Amino acid sequence: MKALVSGGTGQVGRFIVEELLGQGYQVIVGGKTRPVGGLFSQPVSFVPLALDPDRDQAVAFDDVDHFVHAAFDHLPGKYRGGEGSDPDSFRARNLDGTVQLFKTARKAGVQRCVFLSSRAVYGTQPDGTLLTEATPPHPDTLYGTVKLLAEQALAAMARLDFVTTSLRITGVYGAALPGQPHKWQTLFCDYLAGRPVEPRLATEVHGRDVAHAVRMMLELPSGEINGKVFNVSDLLVDRHELLKLLQTAAGCTHPLPAPATGTPPLLMETGRLRGLGWAPGGEELLARTIRSFFA
C-alpha cells in the first residue's frame, strides 16, 4: 500500500511515517521541503505539497492508496494563536487549503483519508465535562474552529470508496527531531538549573500512540470508522510527577514544584478508539521516554 503523509517531517507526522514504514507501507512525504537524509529509518519518496486552495496538486496523489493529512501552517511553537496577526490567511491555508486537498484526494481515487484534528474543537465546556466524541464542540480559538470545519468537510465527503476519519488529538510528546528541542526541553532546563517551575496539569499522548491510531484507521473495516471522529489521549500529567521522573533520570535533587491545584483540564474519553483495539503506553511509556532523554 502507498500512503501520502502531509507534514510527514513534523513533530507528529514523523511518528506516523515511521509507523507506516515499519508495517511495510510505501510512504510518500508531502511538504514544502524534501526530508533530509537519514531522518527516517527507511527511504521515503517526496512530493511538493502545499496548503494552497488555488493550486492544482493532483499529481501528488498519483497511485496513492491512503492520504494522512498531518500538515498545519502556523506560527512556530503555536497552534492556538498560531494565526498571529493574519487570521484570514491562516484560515485560507489551513481550512480552504485542507479541504481542497481532501477533494483532490477523492477525485484521484484515494481509498482512505485520515485527518489529524485536535481536542481544541471542544473549546469551552462546563467544568467537569468528560469529552466524548458526542460532546457538542464549542471551539473558542480560530485554531479549534478551523479544525472542526475541516473535520465536517471531510465527513461530508465520506462514501464507500472514500473512507474518511478524523482523530482529535491532545498534546503530543516524544523524542525530538534531530537538532531540535523536545516538547519539554525548556521546562526540563529550567528545573535542572534550579529555576522555579509553575505547577500545571495537561493531557498528553505519545506520538507513537498517535501513529498507531492512524494506522488503525487505514486498516480497520471501513464500516467501523467511515465518517467518524475519534478522541486520542492517554495521560493527565502533573508537572510535579513529570519532574519527579526527571529527577530520577538525571540524578537531580532540586525541589519539585507543588502538585497542581484548581480546576484540572477536561479529560478526553477514549473508549471508542480503545474498543477497536487501541492501547496507549500509559505511565510506563512516559517514564521510558523521559529516561531516553538522558541515555
N, C-alpha and C positions, 0 to 999 in steps of 0.2 A: 504494500500500500504506500502511496505517495501523499505526504502531508505537507502543506504550506503553513508555516508558522510566522505570522506577522509579529514584529517586535521580538524575534527569537533571540536577540543578543541582550535583551533587557534583564533586569534582576529576577523577574518571574519567568519570562519567556525561555530563558536558557535552561531552566529546570525541565520545562516541557520538551524542549528539543532533546535533552539527554534521555529523558524517559522514553521518548518515541524511538530514538536510536537504539536504545538498549533492548527494545522489543521488536527490532527488525524492520522498522519503518524506513522508507527513503524520505529524508527530510529536506525541505527547501526552506531556507530562512529568507523572509521578505523584509526589507527595510531600506533605510537611506544609504547605509554603507555596508560593504562586504565584511563579514566577520574576520577578525584577524586569525592568522594561522595558529592552530593549537588551542583555540578557545573551547572546542568540543572534543570529546573523546574519539569521535569518528568523523570522517569527511561529511560535509553537508554542501548542498548546492545553494546558490544565492540568486535572487531576482530583486531588482529595484521595486519598491512598493511604497506608496505614499498615501497619506490621508488627505486626498485631494479629490473632491467630488466632481471636478471638471476634467479629470484626466482619464483617458481610456487605458485601463490596465489589464485588459483581458488576457494578454499574452502571459501574464504571471500565473494564470490558472490553467495553462495548457497541461493536460494529462494529470491534473491534481485530483485526488480522491477526497481528501479532507482539508478543510480550512480552519485553523485555530487562530482567532484574532486576539492577540495579546498586546498589540501596539496601542499606545496612547500618547498624545503630544501635549506636554505640559511644561511649566517652568521646572528646572532641575530641583529635585527634592520635594516637590509639592504636587499633591493631587487635588485635595480641597484647597481652593485658592490658586490652583495651577494656571488659571486664565490670566493672572496678573492684571494688567490694565487694558487687555484686549479681549473681552468676553465674546464678541461677535466672531472673531477669527477662531478662537478656541472652540466655539460651538460648531462652526463650519467644518473645521478639520475633524473633530472627534465625534460629531454626530453625522453630519452630511457625508463626510468622507468615509466613515464607517459603514453607513447604510449603503453607499454606492459600492463598496467592496462586497457586501453581502449580495447585492443584486448581481454584480459581475460574477461572483462565485456560482450563484444559482444558474445563471444563463450559460455558464461554461460547463455545467454538468457535474459540479462538485456534489458528492453524495451527502456529506455531513459538514456542519458548520458549528463551531463552539466559540462562544463569546465570553471573554473574561470581564465580568461585571464587578460590582462592588457592594459591600454592605452599606455604602453611602446612599444607596437607593432608599433605604428605610428612613433616613433622616430623623426628624423629630418624632418621638413616640413617648407615651406616658411612662413614667418611672416604673421599673419592674417588668416591662413588657418583654416576653420571650419572643424573639424574632423568628417567625416561621415563614416559609415561602408564601403563606396565605395572609401574612400581616400586610395591611394596606400601606404601600410606600408613601412617604411624605418627604422627599428629598429637600434638604434645606441649604444645599450648595449647588452651584452650576455643575460641578463635577458629578454629583449624585443625579441631577436632572438629566444630564447627557447620557449617563449610563442607563438610566431607566428607559429613556426614549429609544435608545439603541436596542435594548432588550425587547421592547414591544414591537419595534420594526422587524426584528429578526423572527420573533414568534409568529408574526402575521405572514411570514413567507414560508412557514413550515408546510411541507407536504410529504407524500410518501417517498418521493425521490430526492428530497432535500430536507434532511433531518437536522433540526436546529435545537441548540441548548445554550442556556446562559448560566454561568457559575457566579454566584455572588460571594466574593472572596473578602475575607477580613485581612488584617495586617499580615504580611508575609515575611518570614525570617529565613535565614540560611547563610551558607558561605557566600562571600562576596565575589564579584567578578575580579579577575586578575588585575592588580593595580588599583582597585577601588575599595573604599571602606565598606565594611558590612553594616547592616542596619543599626546596630547598637555601638558602633565604633566610638562616637563622641561620648555617649553615656559611659562606656567602659573606661575610656581615657580619663574622664572626669573623676570617676570613682577611684581608679588606680593612682591618680595624682593627689588624692585626698580632698578634692573639691566637693562641696555639698551637692547632693543629688535630691531633687524633689520627688516625693512619693508619687506613684502613678500605677494605675491598673490599665491593661489593654488586652484585647483579644488577639490571638496570634495563630498562625498555621505555618508549617514548614513548606518551603517551595516544592520539596519532593512530594508532599501530600497533595498539593495543588496539581502537580503534574500527573499524579496517579488518577485524580478525579477527571482530568481532561482525557486521559487515555480511555477511561471507562466510558466516557461519552462517545468515543469513536468505535467502541466495540460491543456495547450492550445492545440488546434487541431494540429496534427503533421505537416500538410501542411503549417502552418504559421511560423514554426520555424525550420524545419528539415534542417540540414546542414548550418544554418545561424549563423552570429555573430551579437551581439547587444552591442551598447555603453551603459554604465551605469555610469551616472554622474548627479550631481544636481546643486551645487552652485560654483560660483567663490568667494572664501573667501579671504578678505583682513585682514591681521593681525590687522590693525587699528580697523576694525569693530568687529573682533572676541574678541579683548581685551576690547572693549567697552562693550560687553555683559558680560565679566568677571568683569569689573568694577562694574556694577550694581549688579551682583550676589554676589560678595564678599565684596561690600562696600568699594572698594579701590579707592584712589584718585591719584595714581601715574600718571604722564603724559603718554599719549598714544604715540606709535610710529607714525611717519607721514604716511599718506596713501602711498601705494606703487606706484612708478612711473616706467617708462620704458615699455618695451615690455611685455604685460601680457602673461600668459601661453595660449596655444591654447585651445579653447573651444571644447568640445565634443557635437555633435548634437545628441539628444536622441529621435528624432521624431519617429523612427522605433519602439522603445520599448513603448513609450507613446501611440502610435497608437493602441497598443494591450491592453491598459488599465493600464499601469504602471504610478503611480502618486507619486513621491517622496515628502518628507516632507518639503523641502524648508527651508526658513529662520525661520519659526515657530519652526520646529523640531530642528534646530541648537540652537536656543535660549533656548528651553526647555532642551536640553541636557546639555548646559553649566550650567543652574540653578541646574540641578540634581547633579552636582559635589559638590554642596555646601548645599544640602538638609540635 
